[in-house]
Amino acid sequence: MIDSYWLGERLDGGFSREDLRALLTSSDEEAREIYAAARGVRNGIFGDRAFVRAVVEFANECRCSCLYCGMRVENRAKKRFMLSRDEIVEIAARASENGIRTFFLQAAESEEYDADWLGDVIRRIADMGMMVLLCVGIHSEDDLDLWYDAGARKFILKHETSDPGLFAGMKPGFTLADRIRWLEVLKEHGYQVGSGPLLGLPGQTVDSLVEDLILMKKLDVDMSSVSLFLPAGGTPLENHPVGDVELGLRFVAAMRLYLEDTLIPATSTFERLSVDGQLKCFMAGANVITVNMTPPGVRDDYELYTKRFYVGLEHARRTIRRAGLKETTEAELLENE
């Protein structure tokens, strides 16, 4: 039986770990009520609206050894690429011409480009009137300031898992404590931050997913997301089972109910694993979808997982409409928050 909170009556203004665990382990019947409640929270804060952003993955050279990623430094067979500044800016201009006002610059963690190089790209895109979002891994605090001054305002740094032991095993050479510290550093430098877990890692538990939610709440993230694990060829996890779609949808709803006013994307991993997977995310409380604008000739080399699903603009807009939502821009969505 779903607690009366999920039907709209808030009991104590908070959640216990048991409450969050109950959301993630709910039955199918309970989940339908939870998803409806999550949509109610989303619409109450943002209205019945969602927005489309665009991403370009501009470089895949990586210095990290993450066990789940096809771009890990040990994967010597991986073809490496880096787009030019002009290529990136031209893609951003095309996104703007199509009514997209948030542009997402993503790259593997690399020293192949310097801060001034990326700063020039950011400045040129920001000058188009676009919101610039970065997902480029850990760099120096001076770099963060340079990029902020150039016009970047948002930064995604996934914590991947709140389990310190699992984190250390999946990301050799890194610690969860350092990851959390860098998320706090980003906020200190003025960035709105986004984070979230990779659902389906070996040894991950429901209890650790509960801690993922609590961590994002403590960090007061502006953007929260969940991606489902999908294996990448040439990695130690290439034969590991994929993440659980139904658990992932419950996690989306839990983020909406617990974190309330964050921006939550319907990630492409759901579409890759389930028919109408991204639509299901919207029905569970998501309000963002990202169009992939990485050039077709290189995008398969940005191998987060093998046989990726690439979100196109018409698919994104159709999914928003099918969810009963109206497309808007990020600025307009947040204006009346």
C-alpha positions in Angstrom: 0.0 0.0 0.0 1.5 3.3 -1.0 1.8 5.9 1.8 -0.7 8.7 1.5 2.3 11.1 0.7 2.5 9.6 -2.8 -1.2 10.6 -3.3 -0.4 14.2 -2.6 -0.5 14.6 1.1 3.0 15.4 2.6 3.3 13.9 6.0 6.6 15.1 7.5 8.3 17.1 4.9 11.1 14.5 4.5 12.1 11.0 3.6 13.8 8.2 5.5 16.1 5.7 3.9 13.3 3.2 4.3 11.0 5.5 2.3 13.5 5.8 -0.5 14.1 2.0 -0.5 10.4 1.5 -0.7 10.2 3.6 -3.8 13.0 1.7 -5.5 11.5 -1.7 -4.6 7.9 -0.9 -5.3 5.5 -3.3 -7.1 4.3 -2.5 -10.6 1.0 -1.3 -9.2 2.7 0.9 -6.6 5.1 2.2 -9.3 2.2 3.5 -11.4 1.0 5.6 -8.4 4.6 6.7 -7.8 5.1 7.8 -11.4 1.8 9.8 -11.3 3.0 11.5 -8.1 6.3 12.3 -9.7 4.6 13.9 -12.7 2.5 15.9 -10.3 5.6 17.2 -8.5 7.3 18.1 -11.8 4.3 19.8 -13.3 3.7 21.7 -10.0 7.2 23.1 -10.1 7.9 23.5 -13.8 4.5 23.3 -15.5 3.7 20.7 -18.2 6.9 21.6 -20.1 10.2 20.1 -21.1 13.2 21.2 -23.1 15.6 19.8 -25.6 19.4 20.4 -25.3 22.1 19.3 -27.7 25.4 17.6 -27.0 28.6 17.3 -29.0 31.2 14.8 -27.9 34.3 16.6 -29.1 37.2 14.4 -28.0 37.6 10.8 -26.9 41.2 10.6 -25.8 41.1 9.6 -22.1 43.6 9.3 -19.2 41.3 7.2 -17.0 41.0 3.5 -16.6 37.3 3.2 -15.8 36.3 -0.5 -16.1 33.0 0.2 -17.8 34.0 2.6 -20.5 35.2 1.8 -24.0 37.4 4.9 -24.1 39.5 3.8 -21.1 43.2 4.5 -21.7 44.0 0.7 -21.9 41.8 0.3 -24.9 44.5 0.8 -27.4 42.4 -0.4 -30.3 40.1 2.6 -29.9 40.4 5.2 -32.7 40.9 8.6 -31.0 39.5 11.9 -32.4 39.2 15.5 -31.5 36.9 18.0 -33.3 38.2 21.4 -34.3 36.9 24.6 -32.6 35.2 25.7 -35.8 33.5 22.3 -36.2 32.1 22.5 -32.6 30.9 26.1 -33.1 29.3 25.2 -36.4 27.4 22.4 -34.8 26.2 24.7 -32.0 25.0 27.2 -34.6 23.0 24.5 -36.3 21.5 23.6 -32.9 20.6 27.2 -32.4 19.0 27.4 -35.8 16.7 24.5 -34.8 15.5 26.3 -31.7 17.8 24.6 -29.1 19.2 27.1 -26.6 21.3 24.8 -24.3 24.5 23.3 -25.7 26.4 20.5 -23.9 30.1 20.2 -24.5 31.3 16.7 -23.5 34.7 15.0 -23.7 36.6 12.2 -22.2 38.9 13.2 -19.4 42.0 14.5 -21.3 44.8 16.9 -21.5 44.7 16.9 -25.3 43.2 20.4 -25.4 44.1 23.3 -23.2 41.9 25.6 -21.1 42.2 28.5 -23.6 41.2 26.3 -26.5 38.0 25.3 -24.8 37.5 28.8 -23.4 37.4 30.1 -27.0 34.8 27.5 -27.9 32.7 28.4 -24.9 32.8 32.1 -25.6 31.8 31.8 -29.2 28.8 29.6 -28.3 27.8 31.7 -25.3 27.9 34.7 -27.7 25.1 33.1 -29.7 22.9 33.4 -26.6 23.1 29.7 -25.7 23.5 28.2 -22.2 26.8 26.3 -22.1 27.0 23.1 -20.1 30.3 21.2 -19.6 31.0 17.6 -19.0 34.8 17.3 -19.4 36.0 15.7 -16.2 38.4 17.1 -13.5 40.6 20.1 -14.4 42.3 22.8 -12.4 40.4 25.5 -10.5 42.0 28.1 -12.7 40.5 26.3 -15.7 37.1 26.4 -14.1 37.4 30.1 -13.6 38.5 30.7 -17.2 35.6 28.7 -18.5 33.1 30.4 -16.3 34.4 33.8 -17.4 34.0 32.6 -21.0 30.3 31.9 -20.4 29.9 28.3 -19.1 27.5 28.1 -16.2 26.7 24.4 -15.7 28.9 21.4 -15.1 28.1 17.7 -15.0 30.4 15.4 -13.0 28.9 12.0 -12.4 29.7 10.4 -9.1 28.8 7.0 -10.7 28.2 5.3 -7.3 28.0 6.4 -3.7 29.7 3.1 -2.6 33.3 4.1 -1.9 34.6 0.5 -2.4 32.7 0.0 -5.6 33.8 3.5 -6.9 37.5 2.7 -6.3 37.1 -0.7 -8.0 35.4 0.8 -11.1 37.6 3.9 -11.4 41.2 2.9 -10.5 43.2 5.8 -9.1 40.2 7.8 -8.0 38.3 8.0 -4.8 34.6 8.8 -4.1 35.8 11.4 -1.5 37.8 13.3 -4.2 34.8 13.1 -6.6 32.5 14.7 -4.0 35.1 17.3 -3.2 35.3 18.3 -6.8 31.5 18.6 -7.0 31.8 21.0 -4.1 34.6 22.9 -5.8 32.5 23.4 -8.9 29.8 24.9 -6.8 32.3 27.2 -5.0 33.4 28.4 -8.5 29.8 29.4 -9.3 28.7 26.5 -11.4 25.3 24.8 -11.2 26.2 21.1 -10.9 24.8 17.8 -12.1 25.6 14.3 -10.9 24.1 10.8 -10.7 24.8 7.1 -10.7 25.4 4.4 -13.3 22.8 1.8 -12.5 23.7 -1.8 -12.9 27.4 -1.9 -11.9 28.6 -5.2 -10.5 28.0 -5.4 -6.8 25.7 -2.4 -6.7 22.8 -2.7 -4.3 19.5 -1.0 -3.8 20.9 0.4 -0.5 23.7 2.0 -2.4 21.2 3.5 -4.8 19.4 5.0 -1.8 22.7 6.5 -0.8 23.1 8.0 -4.3 19.8 9.8 -3.8 20.9 11.1 -0.4 24.3 12.2 -1.8 22.6 14.2 -4.5 20.3 15.8 -1.9 23.3 16.8 0.3 25.1 18.2 -2.7 22.0 20.2 -3.6 22.5 19.4 -7.3 20.7 21.4 -10.0 20.7 18.5 -12.4 20.3 14.8 -11.5 20.4 11.8 -13.8 20.6 8.1 -14.0 22.1 6.0 -16.8 21.7 2.3 -17.2 24.8 0.2 -17.5 25.5 -1.1 -21.0 28.7 -3.0 -21.7 31.4 -1.6 -24.0 33.6 -3.9 -26.0 37.2 -4.3 -25.0 36.5 -3.5 -21.3 36.7 -5.8 -18.2 32.8 -5.5 -18.0 32.1 -6.3 -21.7 30.1 -9.4 -20.7 28.4 -8.0 -17.6 24.5 -7.9 -17.7 22.8 -4.6 -18.6 21.1 -2.4 -16.0 17.5 -2.9 -15.0 15.1 -0.6 -16.8 12.3 -0.9 -14.3 14.6 -0.1 -11.4 16.0 2.8 -13.4 12.5 4.2 -13.9 11.8 4.0 -10.2 15.0 5.8 -9.6 13.9 8.6 -12.0 10.7 9.0 -10.0 12.5 8.9 -6.7 14.8 11.7 -7.9 11.8 13.8 -8.8 9.9 13.1 -5.5 13.0 13.5 -3.2 15.0 16.1 -5.0 11.9 17.9 -6.5 13.2 20.8 -8.5 16.2 19.3 -10.4 16.4 19.0 -14.1 16.2 15.3 -14.9 17.1 14.0 -18.4 15.5 11.0 -20.1 18.9 9.4 -21.0 19.5 7.4 -24.2 20.3 4.2 -22.3 16.6 3.8 -21.5 15.7 4.0 -25.2 18.5 1.6 -26.1 17.1 -1.1 -23.7 13.4 -0.5 -23.9 10.8 0.5 -26.6 9.8 4.0 -25.7 12.3 4.0 -22.9 12.7 7.8 -22.9 9.0 8.3 -23.0 8.7 6.1 -19.9 11.3 8.4 -18.2 9.1 11.4 -18.9 6.2 9.6 -17.5 8.3 9.0 -14.4 9.1 12.7 -13.9 11.9 13.6 -16.3 11.8 17.0 -18.1 14.9 17.1 -20.3 16.0 15.2 -23.4 19.4 15.5 -25.1 19.9 15.4 -28.9 23.2 13.9 -30.0 25.0 16.2 -32.6 28.4 14.5 -32.7 29.3 14.0 -36.3 28.3 10.5 -37.6 31.8 9.8 -38.8 33.2 9.8 -35.3 30.4 9.3 -32.8 30.7 5.5 -32.6 34.3 6.1 -31.3 32.8 8.0 -28.3 32.1 4.6 -26.9 30.3 5.0 -23.6 28.8 1.7 -24.5 28.6 -0.5 -27.6 25.8 0.0 -30.1 24.6 3.3 -28.7 21.2 4.8 -29.4 21.6 8.3 -30.8 18.8 10.7 -30.1 17.7 12.8 -33.1 15.8 16.1 -32.9 12.5 14.7 -34.3 12.6 11.8 -31.9 13.2 14.1 -29.0 10.4 16.5 -29.9 8.0 13.6 -30.6 8.8 12.1 -27.3 8.0 15.3 -25.5 4.7 15.6 -27.3 3.7 12.0 -26.6 4.4 12.6 -22.9 1.8 15.3 -22.9 4.3 18.1 -22.5 5.1 21.3 -24.3 8.6 22.1 -25.6 10.2 25.1 -24.2 13.8 26.3 -23.6 15.8 25.8 -20.4 15.7 29.6 -19.6 11.9 29.7 -20.0 11.5 26.5 -18.0 13.5 27.9 -15.1 12.1 31.4 -15.3 8.9 30.6 -13.3 10.4 27.8 -11.2 
